């Protein structure tokens, strides 16, 4: 198990050396988005307002518009 972990560490060590600080950008963005999801309050009725449905994704909007 230790050899396996050392090989994974060595693989990412090369990536970290070549990419520099940009290696940590996805990790930082994931942590930031997780904190925002957990800490920022949202509306209780986020997608339903006055009995109308507002789709949040582009795919849902495209499907609704394409069948009209």
C-alpha positions as CSV (number, residue, x, y, z in Angstrom):
1,X,0.0,0.0,0.0
2,X,2.8,2.3,0.8
3,X,4.5,1.8,-2.6
4,X,1.2,2.6,-4.3
5,X,0.8,5.9,-2.3
6,X,4.4,6.8,-3.1
7,X,3.8,6.3,-6.8
8,X,0.7,8.5,-6.7
9,X,2.7,11.1,-4.8
10,X,5.5,11.0,-7.3
11,X,3.1,11.4,-10.2
12,X,1.5,14.5,-8.8
13,X,4.8,15.9,-7.7
14,X,5.8,16.1,-11.4
15,X,2.6,17.9,-12.2
16,X,3.0,20.3,-9.3
17,X,6.5,21.2,-10.4
18,X,5.5,21.8,-14.0
19,X,2.3,23.7,-13.3
20,X,3.4,25.7,-10.3
21,X,0.6,27.4,-8.3
22,X,-2.0,26.7,-11.0
23,X,-2.0,23.1,-9.8
24,X,-3.9,24.2,-6.7
25,X,-6.6,26.3,-8.6
26,X,-9.2,23.4,-8.9
27,X,-8.7,22.4,-5.3
28,X,-9.2,26.0,-4.1
29,X,-12.2,26.6,-6.3
30,X,-13.8,23.4,-5.1
31,X,-13.3,24.5,-1.5
32,X,-14.6,28.0,-2.2
33,X,-17.7,26.7,-4.0
34,X,-18.4,24.2,-1.2
35,X,-18.1,27.0,1.4
36,X,-20.4,29.2,-0.6
37,X,-23.0,26.4,-0.9
38,X,-22.9,25.7,2.8
39,X,-22.8,29.3,4.2
40,X,-24.7,31.6,1.8
41,X,-28.4,31.6,2.5
42,X,-30.8,31.1,-0.4
43,X,-34.5,31.8,-1.0
44,X,-36.8,29.1,0.3
45,X,-38.9,29.0,-2.9
46,X,-35.9,29.2,-5.3
47,X,-37.4,27.8,-8.6
48,X,-41.2,28.2,-7.9
49,X,-42.5,31.8,-8.0
50,X,-46.2,32.4,-8.4
51,X,-46.9,28.9,-9.7
52,X,-44.5,29.4,-12.6
53,X,-41.5,27.1,-13.1
54,X,-38.3,28.8,-14.0
55,X,-35.7,26.2,-15.3
56,X,-32.2,26.9,-14.1
57,X,-30.2,25.0,-16.7
58,X,-29.6,25.9,-20.3
59,X,-30.6,22.4,-21.4
60,X,-34.1,22.7,-19.8
61,X,-34.6,26.1,-21.4
62,X,-33.5,24.8,-24.8
63,X,-36.0,21.9,-24.5
64,X,-38.8,24.2,-23.5
65,X,-38.1,26.7,-26.4
66,X,-37.5,24.0,-29.0
67,X,-41.0,22.4,-28.5
68,X,-42.9,25.7,-28.9
